[in-house]
Amino acid sequence: MDEIQKSEYKKACANCGAELKFKPGSHQLTCDYCGYEEFIEQSKSSLRSLNWNTIYG
């Protein structure tokens, strides 16, 4: 059970080395110790709009 799943990625703070935390609904990682913030770039290729008629029509 020591295997890290894709949902368990961890990233260290570039400022102090502590673990950055992700707040659901935001687009950033934040360090609880020094306040450093790192924004997550969203990939436009991972999101696409689907037409209801194409799926169920």
TORPA-4810 file (N, C-alpha, C, O; in nm, 3 decimals):
<nodes>
NODE_1_0.081_-0.120_0.000_0.000_0.000_0.000_0.085_0.127_0.000_0.031_0.237_0.014_M
NODE_2_0.217_0.116_-0.015_0.304_0.233_-0.020_0.308_0.295_-0.158_0.375_0.396_-0.178_D
NODE_3_0.237_0.237_-0.251_0.237_0.287_-0.388_0.160_0.419_-0.395_0.050_0.430_-0.341_E
NODE_4_0.218_0.518_-0.462_0.153_0.649_-0.475_0.060_0.646_-0.595_0.102_0.612_-0.705_I
NODE_5_-0.066_0.681_-0.573_-0.164_0.686_-0.680_-0.154_0.822_-0.748_-0.100_0.917_-0.691_Q
NODE_6_-0.207_0.833_-0.870_-0.202_0.958_-0.944_-0.266_1.072_-0.867_-0.225_1.187_-0.885_K
NODE_7_-0.363_1.045_-0.783_-0.432_1.150_-0.709_-0.352_1.194_-0.586_-0.396_1.282_-0.512_S
NODE_8_-0.236_1.135_-0.564_-0.158_1.165_-0.444_-0.025_1.232_-0.475_0.069_1.220_-0.396_E
NODE_9_-0.014_1.302_-0.586_0.110_1.371_-0.618_0.137_1.478_-0.513_0.045_1.544_-0.465_Y
NODE_10_0.264_1.495_-0.478_0.303_1.597_-0.381_0.407_1.687_-0.444_0.487_1.643_-0.527_K
NODE_11_0.405_1.814_-0.404_0.500_1.911_-0.458_0.553_1.995_-0.344_0.477_2.039_-0.257_K
NODE_12_0.683_2.017_-0.344_0.746_2.096_-0.239_0.741_2.245_-0.275_0.745_2.282_-0.392_A
NODE_13_0.733_2.326_-0.173_0.734_2.472_-0.188_0.871_2.516_-0.238_0.974_2.474_-0.185_C
NODE_14_0.872_2.601_-0.340_0.998_2.652_-0.396_1.065_2.750_-0.299_1.184_2.778_-0.312_A
NODE_15_0.989_2.802_-0.203_1.042_2.901_-0.109_1.101_2.838_0.017_1.211_2.875_0.058_N
NODE_16_1.029_2.743_0.078_1.076_2.688_0.206_1.088_2.536_0.208_1.145_2.481_0.303_C
NODE_17_1.035_2.466_0.106_1.049_2.320_0.099_0.933_2.243_0.161_0.928_2.120_0.149_G
NODE_18_0.840_2.311_0.227_0.724_2.242_0.286_0.631_2.194_0.174_0.645_2.236_0.059_A
NODE_19_0.539_2.106_0.208_0.445_2.053_0.108_0.339_2.156_0.073_0.279_2.218_0.161_E
NODE_20_0.317_2.176_-0.058_0.213_2.266_-0.104_0.078_2.196_-0.097_0.069_2.076_-0.121_L
NODE_21_-0.025_2.270_-0.065_-0.161_2.216_-0.053_-0.249_2.272_-0.164_-0.235_2.388_-0.204_K
NODE_22_-0.340_2.188_-0.213_-0.436_2.228_-0.316_-0.572_2.247_-0.252_-0.619_2.161_-0.179_F
NODE_23_-0.635_2.361_-0.281_-0.769_2.387_-0.232_-0.866_2.362_-0.347_-0.860_2.433_-0.448_K
NODE_24_-0.955_2.263_-0.335_-1.050_2.235_-0.442_-1.129_2.359_-0.482_-1.172_2.437_-0.397_P
NODE_25_-1.146_2.376_-0.612_-1.216_2.491_-0.665_-1.123_2.605_-0.702_-1.166_2.702_-0.765_G
NODE_26_-0.997_2.594_-0.664_-0.900_2.698_-0.699_-0.808_2.646_-0.809_-0.818_2.530_-0.850_S
NODE_27_-0.720_2.732_-0.855_-0.623_2.693_-0.958_-0.483_2.722_-0.908_-0.398_2.771_-0.982_H
NODE_28_-0.461_2.691_-0.779_-0.330_2.719_-0.722_-0.296_2.624_-0.610_-0.383_2.561_-0.549_Q
NODE_29_-0.167_2.614_-0.583_-0.113_2.540_-0.470_-0.063_2.644_-0.371_-0.005_2.745_-0.412_L
NODE_30_-0.084_2.621_-0.241_-0.045_2.719_-0.141_0.036_2.651_-0.030_0.007_2.539_0.010_T
NODE_31_0.138_2.722_0.018_0.218_2.674_0.131_0.159_2.731_0.259_0.145_2.852_0.273_C
NODE_32_0.124_2.643_0.352_0.067_2.685_0.480_0.171_2.751_0.571_0.134_2.821_0.665_D
NODE_33_0.299_2.729_0.544_0.404_2.780_0.631_0.452_2.920_0.594_0.463_3.007_0.681_Y
NODE_34_0.479_2.944_0.465_0.534_3.075_0.427_0.441_3.157_0.338_0.470_3.273_0.308_C
NODE_35_0.329_3.097_0.294_0.232_3.170_0.214_0.259_3.172_0.064_0.186_3.236_-0.012_G
NODE_36_0.362_3.102_0.021_0.396_3.095_-0.121_0.278_3.036_-0.200_0.214_2.942_-0.153_Y
NODE_37_0.250_3.091_-0.318_0.143_3.041_-0.404_0.198_3.009_-0.541_0.277_3.085_-0.598_E
NODE_38_0.157_2.896_-0.594_0.197_2.855_-0.729_0.070_2.824_-0.808_-0.010_2.739_-0.768_E
NODE_39_0.052_2.893_-0.918_-0.068_2.876_-0.998_-0.054_2.757_-1.092_0.054_2.731_-1.145_F
NODE_40_-0.163_2.685_-1.112_-0.167_2.566_-1.197_-0.216_2.608_-1.335_-0.326_2.661_-1.349_I
NODE_41_-0.134_2.584_-1.434_-0.174_2.617_-1.571_-0.272_2.513_-1.621_-0.246_2.393_-1.611_E
NODE_42_-0.384_2.557_-1.674_-0.484_2.464_-1.725_-0.459_2.436_-1.871_-0.431_2.526_-1.950_Q
NODE_43_-0.469_2.310_-1.906_-0.450_2.268_-2.044_-0.583_2.279_-2.119_-0.682_2.219_-2.078_S
NODE_44_-0.584_2.354_-2.227_-0.706_2.369_-2.305_-0.741_2.241_-2.379_-0.857_2.219_-2.414_K
NODE_45_-0.643_2.157_-2.403_-0.668_2.034_-2.478_-0.740_1.929_-2.394_-0.797_1.834_-2.448_S
NODE_46_-0.738_1.944_-2.260_-0.803_1.845_-2.175_-0.952_1.872_-2.157_-1.026_1.785_-2.109_S
NODE_47_-0.997_1.990_-2.197_-1.138_2.025_-2.184_-1.199_2.041_-2.323_-1.139_2.101_-2.412_L
NODE_48_-1.317_1.986_-2.339_-1.386_2.006_-2.465_-1.536_2.006_-2.442_-1.586_1.941_-2.350_R
NODE_49_-1.605_2.078_-2.523_-1.749_2.089_-2.512_-1.813_1.981_-2.600_-1.772_1.959_-2.713_S
NODE_50_-1.912_1.916_-2.546_-1.982_1.812_-2.621_-2.124_1.857_-2.654_-2.191_1.920_-2.573_L
NODE_51_-2.167_1.824_-2.773_-2.301_1.857_-2.818_-2.396_1.746_-2.773_-2.372_1.629_-2.801_N
NODE_52_-2.503_1.782_-2.705_-2.600_1.686_-2.654_-2.654_1.594_-2.766_-2.668_1.474_-2.745_W
NODE_53_-2.683_1.651_-2.883_-2.737_1.572_-2.995_-2.635_1.472_-3.049_-2.672_1.364_-3.095_N
NODE_54_-2.508_1.507_-3.044_-2.404_1.415_-3.091_-2.397_1.292_-3.001_-2.375_1.181_-3.048_T
NODE_55_-2.416_1.313_-2.872_-2.405_1.203_-2.775_-2.533_1.119_-2.773_-2.527_0.996_-2.781_I
NODE_56_-2.648_1.184_-2.763_-2.775_1.112_-2.744_-2.870_1.120_-2.863_-2.980_1.066_-2.858_Y
NODE_57_-2.828_1.188_-2.970_-2.917_1.210_-3.083_-2.921_1.096_-3.173_-2.993_1.099_-3.273_G
</nodes>
